[in-house]
Amino acid sequence: MVIVIGVMVASIFGILVIKPFDRGGGKNDTPPAVIQQPEPK
């Protein structure tokens, strides 16, 4: 039982730690601006 609770806490903690790096810092939720390329002539 203790092992199951430990695994649950570890998984939640791992998600909370990895999430900010997933968004590139986690300070800004807006996606990065898309740089539009001019059409070739």
PDB file of all heavy atoms in Angstrom:
ATOM      1  N   MET A   1       0.830  -1.207   0.000  1.00  0.00           N
ATOM      2  CA  MET A   1       0.000   0.000   0.000  1.00  0.00           C
ATOM      3  C   MET A   1       0.868   1.263   0.000  1.00  0.00           C
ATOM      4  O   MET A   1       0.587   2.209  -0.723  1.00  0.00           O
ATOM      5  CB  MET A   1      -0.890  -0.026   1.261  1.00  0.00           C
ATOM      6  CG  MET A   1      -1.940   1.064   1.273  1.00  0.00           C
ATOM      7  SD  MET A   1      -3.186   0.689   0.033  1.00  0.00           S
ATOM      8  CE  MET A   1      -4.229   2.111   0.246  1.00  0.00           C
ATOM      9  N   VAL A   2       1.909   1.255   0.821  1.00  0.00           N
ATOM     10  CA  VAL A   2       2.802   2.408   0.882  1.00  0.00           C
ATOM     11  C   VAL A   2       3.503   2.598  -0.456  1.00  0.00           C
ATOM     12  O   VAL A   2       3.697   3.733  -0.916  1.00  0.00           O
ATOM     13  CB  VAL A   2       3.832   2.227   2.017  1.00  0.00           C
ATOM     14  CG1 VAL A   2       4.826   3.372   2.008  1.00  0.00           C
ATOM     15  CG2 VAL A   2       3.124   2.134   3.359  1.00  0.00           C
ATOM     16  N   ILE A   3       3.861   1.498  -1.101  1.00  0.00           N
ATOM     17  CA  ILE A   3       4.545   1.580  -2.396  1.00  0.00           C
ATOM     18  C   ILE A   3       3.620   2.196  -3.442  1.00  0.00           C
ATOM     19  O   ILE A   3       4.039   3.031  -4.243  1.00  0.00           O
ATOM     20  CB  ILE A   3       5.019   0.176  -2.834  1.00  0.00           C
ATOM     21  CG1 ILE A   3       6.070  -0.341  -1.845  1.00  0.00           C
ATOM     22  CG2 ILE A   3       5.566   0.211  -4.253  1.00  0.00           C
ATOM     23  CD1 ILE A   3       6.467  -1.777  -2.095  1.00  0.00           C
ATOM     24  N   VAL A   4       2.342   1.799  -3.430  1.00  0.00           N
ATOM     25  CA  VAL A   4       1.381   2.336  -4.399  1.00  0.00           C
ATOM     26  C   VAL A   4       1.225   3.839  -4.212  1.00  0.00           C
ATOM     27  O   VAL A   4       1.231   4.607  -5.182  1.00  0.00           O
ATOM     28  CB  VAL A   4       0.019   1.619  -4.253  1.00  0.00           C
ATOM     29  CG1 VAL A   4      -1.023   2.276  -5.141  1.00  0.00           C
ATOM     30  CG2 VAL A   4       0.163   0.141  -4.587  1.00  0.00           C
ATOM     31  N   ILE A   5       1.090   4.284  -2.973  1.00  0.00           N
ATOM     32  CA  ILE A   5       0.951   5.719  -2.698  1.00  0.00           C
ATOM     33  C   ILE A   5       2.223   6.450  -3.116  1.00  0.00           C
ATOM     34  O   ILE A   5       2.167   7.539  -3.692  1.00  0.00           O
ATOM     35  CB  ILE A   5       0.631   5.949  -1.202  1.00  0.00           C
ATOM     36  CG1 ILE A   5      -0.742   5.357  -0.876  1.00  0.00           C
ATOM     37  CG2 ILE A   5       0.679   7.433  -0.875  1.00  0.00           C
ATOM     38  CD1 ILE A   5      -1.070   5.377   0.605  1.00  0.00           C
ATOM     39  N   GLY A   6       3.379   5.856  -2.857  1.00  0.00           N
ATOM     40  CA  GLY A   6       4.641   6.477  -3.245  1.00  0.00           C
ATOM     41  C   GLY A   6       4.754   6.634  -4.743  1.00  0.00           C
ATOM     42  O   GLY A   6       5.219   7.666  -5.237  1.00  0.00           O
ATOM     43  N   VAL A   7       4.319   5.629  -5.482  1.00  0.00           N
ATOM     44  CA  VAL A   7       4.369   5.705  -6.949  1.00  0.00           C
ATOM     45  C   VAL A   7       3.422   6.787  -7.452  1.00  0.00           C
ATOM     46  O   VAL A   7       3.759   7.535  -8.377  1.00  0.00           O
ATOM     47  CB  VAL A   7       4.013   4.331  -7.565  1.00  0.00           C
ATOM     48  CG1 VAL A   7       3.812   4.449  -9.071  1.00  0.00           C
ATOM     49  CG2 VAL A   7       5.102   3.316  -7.253  1.00  0.00           C
ATOM     50  N   MET A   8       2.238   6.898  -6.837  1.00  0.00           N
ATOM     51  CA  MET A   8       1.280   7.927  -7.254  1.00  0.00           C
ATOM     52  C   MET A   8       1.841   9.324  -7.006  1.00  0.00           C
ATOM     53  O   MET A   8       1.760  10.197  -7.871  1.00  0.00           O
ATOM     54  CB  MET A   8      -0.045   7.750  -6.500  1.00  0.00           C
ATOM     55  CG  MET A   8      -0.843   6.544  -6.959  1.00  0.00           C
ATOM     56  SD  MET A   8      -2.274   6.233  -5.924  1.00  0.00           S
ATOM     57  CE  MET A   8      -3.191   7.748  -6.122  1.00  0.00           C
ATOM     58  N   VAL A   9       2.423   9.537  -5.844  1.00  0.00           N
ATOM     59  CA  VAL A   9       3.003  10.842  -5.521  1.00  0.00           C
ATOM     60  C   VAL A   9       4.171  11.146  -6.456  1.00  0.00           C
ATOM     61  O   VAL A   9       4.314  12.263  -6.947  1.00  0.00           O
ATOM     62  CB  VAL A   9       3.445  10.881  -4.043  1.00  0.00           C
ATOM     63  CG1 VAL A   9       4.234  12.149  -3.748  1.00  0.00           C
ATOM     64  CG2 VAL A   9       2.237  10.775  -3.124  1.00  0.00           C
ATOM     65  N   ALA A  10       4.995  10.151  -6.733  1.00  0.00           N
ATOM     66  CA  ALA A  10       6.149  10.350  -7.616  1.00  0.00           C
ATOM     67  C   ALA A  10       5.690  10.698  -9.037  1.00  0.00           C
ATOM     68  O   ALA A  10       6.283  11.560  -9.691  1.00  0.00           O
ATOM     69  CB  ALA A  10       7.012   9.093  -7.633  1.00  0.00           C
ATOM     70  N   SER A  11       4.628  10.058  -9.516  1.00  0.00           N
ATOM     71  CA  SER A  11       4.148  10.346 -10.865  1.00  0.00           C
ATOM     72  C   SER A  11       3.576  11.754 -10.953  1.00  0.00           C
ATOM     73  O   SER A  11       3.821  12.479 -11.921  1.00  0.00           O
ATOM     74  CB  SER A  11       3.106   9.312 -11.300  1.00  0.00           C
ATOM     75  OG  SER A  11       1.967   9.397 -10.456  1.00  0.00           O
ATOM     76  N   ILE A  12       2.825  12.158  -9.937  1.00  0.00           N
ATOM     77  CA  ILE A  12       2.271  13.521  -9.932  1.00  0.00           C
ATOM     78  C   ILE A  12       3.399  14.539  -9.856  1.00  0.00           C
ATOM     79  O   ILE A  12       3.396  15.543 -10.569  1.00  0.00           O
ATOM     80  CB  ILE A  12       1.297  13.682  -8.748  1.00  0.00           C
ATOM     81  CG1 ILE A  12       0.061  12.808  -8.976  1.00  0.00           C
ATOM     82  CG2 ILE A  12       0.890  15.145  -8.587  1.00  0.00           C
ATOM     83  CD1 ILE A  12      -0.853  12.730  -7.774  1.00  0.00           C
ATOM     84  N   PHE A  13       4.376  14.286  -9.009  1.00  0.00           N
ATOM     85  CA  PHE A  13       5.509  15.209  -8.879  1.00  0.00           C
ATOM     86  C   PHE A  13       6.289  15.286 -10.188  1.00  0.00           C
ATOM     87  O   PHE A  13       6.707  16.349 -10.602  1.00  0.00           O
ATOM     88  CB  PHE A  13       6.413  14.730  -7.735  1.00  0.00           C
ATOM     89  CG  PHE A  13       7.564  15.662  -7.462  1.00  0.00           C
ATOM     90  CD1 PHE A  13       7.332  16.903  -6.919  1.00  0.00           C
ATOM     91  CD2 PHE A  13       8.863  15.287  -7.755  1.00  0.00           C
ATOM     92  CE1 PHE A  13       8.388  17.770  -6.667  1.00  0.00           C
ATOM     93  CE2 PHE A  13       9.923  16.147  -7.515  1.00  0.00           C
ATOM     94  CZ  PHE A  13       9.681  17.390  -6.962  1.00  0.00           C
ATOM     95  N   GLY A  14       6.456  14.148 -10.849  1.00  0.00           N
ATOM     96  CA  GLY A  14       7.160  14.132 -12.133  1.00  0.00           C
ATOM     97  C   GLY A  14       6.431  14.935 -13.191  1.00  0.00           C
ATOM     98  O   GLY A  14       7.048  15.664 -13.962  1.00  0.00           O
ATOM     99  N   ILE A  15       5.102  14.839 -13.218  1.00  0.00           N
ATOM    100  CA  ILE A  15       4.321  15.604 -14.188  1.00  0.00           C
ATOM    101  C   ILE A  15       4.464  17.096 -13.913  1.00  0.00           C
ATOM    102  O   ILE A  15       4.637  17.894 -14.832  1.00  0.00           O
ATOM    103  CB  ILE A  15       2.834  15.173 -14.133  1.00  0.00           C
ATOM    104  CG1 ILE A  15       2.700  13.752 -14.688  1.00  0.00           C
ATOM    105  CG2 ILE A  15       1.963  16.144 -14.927  1.00  0.00           C
ATOM    106  CD1 ILE A  15       1.334  13.146 -14.470  1.00  0.00           C
ATOM    107  N   LEU A  16       4.408  17.488 -12.644  1.00  0.00           N
ATOM    108  CA  LEU A  16       4.515  18.911 -12.293  1.00  0.00           C
ATOM    109  C   LEU A  16       5.903  19.447 -12.632  1.00  0.00           C
ATOM    110  O   LEU A  16       6.044  20.613 -12.990  1.00  0.00           O
ATOM    111  CB  LEU A  16       4.231  19.104 -10.798  1.00  0.00           C
ATOM    112  CG  LEU A  16       2.773  18.855 -10.378  1.00  0.00           C
ATOM    113  CD1 LEU A  16       2.648  18.974  -8.873  1.00  0.00           C
ATOM    114  CD2 LEU A  16       1.848  19.845 -11.055  1.00  0.00           C
ATOM    115  N   VAL A  17       6.933  18.610 -12.520  1.00  0.00           N
ATOM    116  CA  VAL A  17       8.292  19.064 -12.810  1.00  0.00           C
ATOM    117  C   VAL A  17       8.513  19.163 -14.314  1.00  0.00           C
ATOM    118  O   VAL A  17       9.158  20.096 -14.797  1.00  0.00           O
ATOM    119  CB  VAL A  17       9.320  18.097 -12.182  1.00  0.00           C
ATOM    120  CG1 VAL A  17      10.717  18.384 -12.696  1.00  0.00           C
ATOM    121  CG2 VAL A  17       9.270  18.225 -10.659  1.00  0.00           C
ATOM    122  N   ILE A  18       7.976  18.217 -15.085  1.00  0.00           N
ATOM    123  CA  ILE A  18       8.228  18.171 -16.524  1.00  0.00           C
ATOM    124  C   ILE A  18       7.363  19.193 -17.270  1.00  0.00           C
ATOM    125  O   ILE A  18       7.794  19.740 -18.277  1.00  0.00           O
ATOM    126  CB  ILE A  18       7.970  16.744 -17.052  1.00  0.00           C
ATOM    127  CG1 ILE A  18       9.016  15.797 -16.462  1.00  0.00           C
ATOM    128  CG2 ILE A  18       8.000  16.718 -18.575  1.00  0.00           C
ATOM    129  CD1 ILE A  18       8.731  14.346 -16.744  1.00  0.00           C
ATOM    130  N   LYS A  19       6.155  19.488 -16.792  1.00  0.00           N
ATOM    131  CA  LYS A  19       5.228  20.384 -17.489  1.00  0.00           C
ATOM    132  C   LYS A  19       5.835  21.743 -17.833  1.00  0.00           C
ATOM    133  O   LYS A  19       5.695  22.181 -18.970  1.00  0.00           O
ATOM    134  CB  LYS A  19       3.955  20.588 -16.653  1.00  0.00           C
ATOM    135  CG  LYS A  19       2.871  19.597 -16.988  1.00  0.00           C
ATOM    136  CD  LYS A  19       2.240  19.890 -18.330  1.00  0.00           C
ATOM    137  CE  LYS A  19       1.005  19.039 -18.533  1.00  0.00           C
ATOM    138  NZ  LYS A  19       0.623  18.911 -19.920  1.00  0.00           N
ATOM    139  N   PRO A  20       6.461  22.459 -16.888  1.00  0.00           N
ATOM    140  CA  PRO A  20       7.005  23.778 -17.246  1.00  0.00           C
ATOM    141  C   PRO A  20       8.024  23.715 -18.387  1.00  0.00           C
ATOM    142  O   PRO A  20       8.016  24.574 -19.261  1.00  0.00           O
ATOM    143  CB  PRO A  20       7.676  24.253 -15.959  1.00  0.00           C
ATOM    144  CG  PRO A  20       6.966  23.537 -14.881  1.00  0.00           C
ATOM    145  CD  PRO A  20       6.597  22.203 -15.470  1.00  0.00           C
ATOM    146  N   PHE A  21       8.877  22.697 -18.407  1.00  0.00           N
ATOM    147  CA  PHE A  21       9.868  22.581 -19.476  1.00  0.00           C
ATOM    148  C   PHE A  21       9.205  22.268 -20.804  1.00  0.00           C
ATOM    149  O   PHE A  21       9.722  22.590 -21.859  1.00  0.00           O
ATOM    150  CB  PHE A  21      10.890  21.498 -19.138  1.00  0.00           C
ATOM    151  CG  PHE A  21      11.707  21.827 -17.915  1.00  0.00           C
ATOM    152  CD1 PHE A  21      11.483  21.180 -16.720  1.00  0.00           C
ATOM    153  CD2 PHE A  21      12.695  22.798 -17.972  1.00  0.00           C
ATOM    154  CE1 PHE A  21      12.220  21.486 -15.592  1.00  0.00           C
ATOM    155  CE2 PHE A  21      13.440  23.115 -16.848  1.00  0.00           C
ATOM    156  CZ  PHE A  21      13.206  22.455 -15.658  1.00  0.00           C
ATOM    157  N   ASP A  22       8.035  21.635 -20.757  1.00  0.00           N
ATOM    158  CA  ASP A  22       7.322  21.272 -21.971  1.00  0.00           C
ATOM    159  C   ASP A  22       6.862  22.523 -22.713  1.00  0.00           C
ATOM    160  O   ASP A  22       6.801  22.549 -23.931  1.00  0.00           O
ATOM    161  CB  ASP A  22       6.111  20.409 -21.596  1.00  0.00           C
ATOM    162  CG  ASP A  22       5.739  19.448 -22.710  1.00  0.00           C
ATOM    163  OD1 ASP A  22       6.526  19.325 -23.654  1.00  0.00           O
ATOM    164  OD2 ASP A  22       4.668  18.835 -22.617  1.00  0.00           O
ATOM    165  N   ARG A  23       6.522  23.601 -21.983  1.00  0.00           N
ATOM    166  CA  ARG A  23       6.035  24.826 -22.596  1.00  0.00           C
ATOM    167  C   ARG A  23       7.146  25.832 -22.800  1.00  0.00           C
ATOM    168  O   ARG A  23       6.876  26.974 -23.151  1.00  0.00           O
ATOM    169  CB  ARG A  23       4.954  25.452 -21.708  1.00  0.00           C
ATOM    170  CG  ARG A  23       3.663  24.642 -21.730  1.00  0.00           C
ATOM    171  CD  ARG A  23       2.545  25.438 -21.136  1.00  0.00           C
ATOM    172  NE  ARG A  23       2.859  25.840 -19.765  1.00  0.00           N
ATOM    173  CZ  ARG A  23       2.117  25.554 -18.716  1.00  0.00           C
ATOM    174  NH1 ARG A  23       1.026  24.854 -18.848  1.00  0.00           N
ATOM    175  NH2 ARG A  23       2.460  25.962 -17.512  1.00  0.00           N
ATOM    176  N   GLY A  24       8.384  25.449 -22.558  1.00  0.00           N
ATOM    177  CA  GLY A  24       9.503  26.354 -22.764  1.00  0.00           C
ATOM    178  C   GLY A  24       9.624  27.366 -21.643  1.00  0.00           C
ATOM    179  O   GLY A  24       9.733  28.553 -21.893  1.00  0.00           O
ATOM    180  N   GLY A  25       9.578  26.921 -20.416  1.00  0.00           N
ATOM    181  CA  GLY A  25       9.727  27.826 -19.279  1.00  0.00           C
ATOM    182  C   GLY A  25       8.475  27.899 -18.436  1.00  0.00           C
ATOM    183  O   GLY A  25       8.550  28.050 -17.231  1.00  0.00           O
ATOM    184  N   GLY A  26       7.306  27.767 -19.055  1.00  0.00           N
ATOM    185  CA  GLY A  26       6.058  27.751 -18.312  1.00  0.00           C
ATOM    186  C   GLY A  26       5.606  29.127 -17.848  1.00  0.00           C
ATOM    187  O   GLY A  26       4.573  29.237 -17.215  1.00  0.00           O
ATOM    188  N   LYS A  27       6.348  30.188 -18.166  1.00  0.00           N
ATOM    189  CA  LYS A  27       5.947  31.527 -17.710  1.00  0.00           C
ATOM    190  C   LYS A  27       4.896  32.122 -18.644  1.00  0.00           C
ATOM    191  O   LYS A  27       4.119  32.957 -18.236  1.00  0.00           O
ATOM    192  CB  LYS A  27       7.173  32.449 -17.654  1.00  0.00           C
ATOM    193  CG  LYS A  27       8.199  31.992 -16.629  1.00  0.00           C
ATOM    194  CD  LYS A  27       9.429  32.872 -16.652  1.00  0.00           C
ATOM    195  CE  LYS A  27      10.460  32.373 -15.655  1.00  0.00           C
ATOM    196  NZ  LYS A  27      11.702  33.125 -15.754  1.00  0.00           N
ATOM    197  N   ASN A  28       4.886  31.705 -19.886  1.00  0.00           N
ATOM    198  CA  ASN A  28       3.977  32.287 -20.861  1.00  0.00           C
ATOM    199  C   ASN A  28       3.196  31.157 -21.531  1.00  0.00           C
ATOM    200  O   ASN A  28       3.778  30.270 -22.130  1.00  0.00           O
ATOM    201  CB  ASN A  28       4.782  33.078 -21.905  1.00  0.00           C
ATOM    202  CG  ASN A  28       3.900  34.027 -22.696  1.00  0.00           C
ATOM    203  OD1 ASN A  28       2.686  34.017 -22.523  1.00  0.00           O
ATOM    204  ND2 ASN A  28       4.496  34.823 -23.552  1.00  0.00           N
ATOM    205  N   ASP A  29       1.863  31.193 -21.424  1.00  0.00           N
ATOM    206  CA  ASP A  29       1.043  30.129 -21.999  1.00  0.00           C
ATOM    207  C   ASP A  29       0.739  30.351 -23.473  1.00  0.00           C
ATOM    208  O   ASP A  29       0.212  29.473 -24.126  1.00  0.00           O
ATOM    209  CB  ASP A  29      -0.289  30.020 -21.238  1.00  0.00           C
ATOM    210  CG  ASP A  29      -0.076  29.398 -19.853  1.00  0.00           C
ATOM    211  OD1 ASP A  29       0.947  28.730 -19.672  1.00  0.00           O
ATOM    212  OD2 ASP A  29      -0.934  29.581 -18.985  1.00  0.00           O
ATOM    213  N   THR A  30       1.043  31.537 -23.992  1.00  0.00           N
ATOM    214  CA  THR A  30       0.740  31.805 -25.395  1.00  0.00           C
ATOM    215  C   THR A  30       1.740  31.079 -26.293  1.00  0.00           C
ATOM    216  O   THR A  30       2.920  30.996 -25.967  1.00  0.00           O
ATOM    217  CB  THR A  30       0.807  33.316 -25.688  1.00  0.00           C
ATOM    218  OG1 THR A  30       2.101  33.785 -25.339  1.00  0.00           O
ATOM    219  CG2 THR A  30      -0.238  34.081 -24.894  1.00  0.00           C
ATOM    220  N   PRO A  31       1.281  30.545 -27.410  1.00  0.00           N
ATOM    221  CA  PRO A  31       2.203  29.859 -28.321  1.00  0.00           C
ATOM    222  C   PRO A  31       3.158  30.862 -28.960  1.00  0.00           C
ATOM    223  O   PRO A  31       2.825  32.047 -29.061  1.00  0.00           O
ATOM    224  CB  PRO A  31       1.275  29.234 -29.366  1.00  0.00           C
ATOM    225  CG  PRO A  31       0.024  30.034 -29.318  1.00  0.00           C
ATOM    226  CD  PRO A  31      -0.093  30.523 -27.900  1.00  0.00           C
ATOM    227  N   PRO A  32       4.318  30.415 -29.403  1.00  0.00           N
ATOM    228  CA  PRO A  32       5.269  31.334 -30.037  1.00  0.00           C
ATOM    229  C   PRO A  32       4.710  31.898 -31.334  1.00  0.00           C
ATOM    230  O   PRO A  32       3.944  31.236 -32.022  1.00  0.00           O
ATOM    231  CB  PRO A  32       6.496  30.447 -30.308  1.00  0.00           C
ATOM    232  CG  PRO A  32       5.982  29.063 -30.276  1.00  0.00           C
ATOM    233  CD  PRO A  32       4.814  29.056 -29.336  1.00  0.00           C
ATOM    234  N   ALA A  33       5.071  33.132 -31.643  1.00  0.00           N
ATOM    235  CA  ALA A  33       4.576  33.785 -32.850  1.00  0.00           C
ATOM    236  C   ALA A  33       5.082  33.045 -34.092  1.00  0.00           C
ATOM    237  O   ALA A  33       6.245  32.659 -34.148  1.00  0.00           O
ATOM    238  CB  ALA A  33       5.034  35.238 -32.884  1.00  0.00           C
ATOM    239  N   VAL A  34       4.200  32.893 -35.067  1.00  0.00           N
ATOM    240  CA  VAL A  34       4.572  32.207 -36.299  1.00  0.00           C
ATOM    241  C   VAL A  34       5.187  33.225 -37.255  1.00  0.00           C
ATOM    242  O   VAL A  34       4.578  34.246 -37.541  1.00  0.00           O
ATOM    243  CB  VAL A  34       3.327  31.551 -36.938  1.00  0.00           C
ATOM    244  CG1 VAL A  34       3.701  30.890 -38.268  1.00  0.00           C
ATOM    245  CG2 VAL A  34       2.730  30.530 -35.982  1.00  0.00           C
ATOM    246  N   ILE A  35       6.375  32.933 -37.713  1.00  0.00           N
ATOM    247  CA  ILE A  35       7.045  33.838 -38.659  1.00  0.00           C
ATOM    248  C   ILE A  35       6.552  33.492 -40.067  1.00  0.00           C
ATOM    249  O   ILE A  35       6.732  32.373 -40.541  1.00  0.00           O
ATOM    250  CB  ILE A  35       8.576  33.684 -38.575  1.00  0.00           C
ATOM    251  CG1 ILE A  35       9.043  34.020 -37.167  1.00  0.00           C
ATOM    252  CG2 ILE A  35       9.260  34.559 -39.620  1.00  0.00           C
ATOM    253  CD1 ILE A  35      10.496  33.704 -36.921  1.00  0.00           C
ATOM    254  N   GLN A  36       5.903  34.447 -40.683  1.00  0.00           N
ATOM    255  CA  GLN A  36       5.348  34.192 -42.009  1.00  0.00           C
ATOM    256  C   GLN A  36       6.387  34.493 -43.083  1.00  0.00           C
ATOM    257  O   GLN A  36       6.996  35.546 -43.085  1.00  0.00           O
ATOM    258  CB  GLN A  36       4.094  35.037 -42.240  1.00  0.00           C
ATOM    259  CG  GLN A  36       2.988  34.651 -41.273  1.00  0.00           C
ATOM    260  CD  GLN A  36       1.664  35.263 -41.671  1.00  0.00           C
ATOM    261  OE1 GLN A  36       1.601  36.038 -42.631  1.00  0.00           O
ATOM    262  NE2 GLN A  36       0.630  34.935 -40.941  1.00  0.00           N
ATOM    263  N   GLN A  37       6.566  33.509 -43.954  1.00  0.00           N
ATOM    264  CA  GLN A  37       7.532  33.660 -45.038  1.00  0.00           C
ATOM    265  C   GLN A  37       6.854  34.326 -46.235  1.00  0.00           C
ATOM    266  O   GLN A  37       5.728  33.982 -46.565  1.00  0.00           O
ATOM    267  CB  GLN A  37       8.040  32.266 -45.454  1.00  0.00           C
ATOM    268  CG  GLN A  37       8.681  31.500 -44.324  1.00  0.00           C
ATOM    269  CD  GLN A  37      10.151  31.856 -44.171  1.00  0.00           C
ATOM    270  OE1 GLN A  37      10.742  32.374 -45.083  1.00  0.00           O
ATOM    271  NE2 GLN A  37      10.711  31.578 -43.022  1.00  0.00           N
ATOM    272  N   PRO A  38       7.527  35.259 -46.888  1.00  0.00           N
ATOM    273  CA  PRO A  38       6.951  35.834 -48.116  1.00  0.00           C
ATOM    274  C   PRO A  38       6.893  34.788 -49.223  1.00  0.00           C
ATOM    275  O   PRO A  38       7.750  33.904 -49.292  1.00  0.00           O
ATOM    276  CB  PRO A  38       7.908  36.969 -48.473  1.00  0.00           C
ATOM    277  CG  PRO A  38       9.194  36.602 -47.808  1.00  0.00           C
ATOM    278  CD  PRO A  38       8.819  35.813 -46.557  1.00  0.00           C
ATOM    279  N   GLU A  39       5.871  34.886 -50.045  1.00  0.00           N
ATOM    280  CA  GLU A  39       5.744  33.902 -51.115  1.00  0.00           C
ATOM    281  C   GLU A  39       6.829  34.116 -52.168  1.00  0.00           C
ATOM    282  O   GLU A  39       7.114  35.245 -52.540  1.00  0.00           O
ATOM    283  CB  GLU A  39       4.373  34.040 -51.795  1.00  0.00           C
ATOM    284  CG  GLU A  39       3.224  33.702 -50.869  1.00  0.00           C
ATOM    285  CD  GLU A  39       1.882  33.781 -51.576  1.00  0.00           C
ATOM    286  OE1 GLU A  39       1.895  33.933 -52.813  1.00  0.00           O
ATOM    287  OE2 GLU A  39       0.870  33.693 -50.897  1.00  0.00           O
ATOM    288  N   PRO A  40       7.433  33.037 -52.643  1.00  0.00           N
ATOM    289  CA  PRO A  40       8.459  33.193 -53.700  1.00  0.00           C
ATOM    290  C   PRO A  40       7.826  33.664 -55.003  1.00  0.00           C
ATOM    291  O   PRO A  40       6.729  33.261 -55.352  1.00  0.00           O
ATOM    292  CB  PRO A  40       9.028  31.774 -53.836  1.00  0.00           C
ATOM    293  CG  PRO A  40       7.976  30.865 -53.297  1.00  0.00           C
ATOM    294  CD  PRO A  40       7.234  31.670 -52.245  1.00  0.00           C
ATOM    295  N   LYS A  41       8.539  34.545 -55.722  1.00  0.00           N
ATOM    296  CA  LYS A  41       7.983  35.096 -56.962  1.00  0.00           C
ATOM    297  C   LYS A  41       8.505  34.337 -58.175  1.00  0.00           C
ATOM    298  O   LYS A  41       9.587  33.848 -58.176  1.00  0.00           O
ATOM    299  CB  LYS A  41       8.357  36.558 -57.085  1.00  0.00           C
ATOM    300  CG  LYS A  41       7.733  37.379 -55.984  1.00  0.00           C
ATOM    301  CD  LYS A  41       8.075  38.861 -56.131  1.00  0.00           C
ATOM    302  CE  LYS A  41       7.418  39.656 -55.040  1.00  0.00           C
ATOM    303  NZ  LYS A  41       7.749  41.083 -55.158  1.00  0.00           N
TER     304      LYS A  41
END
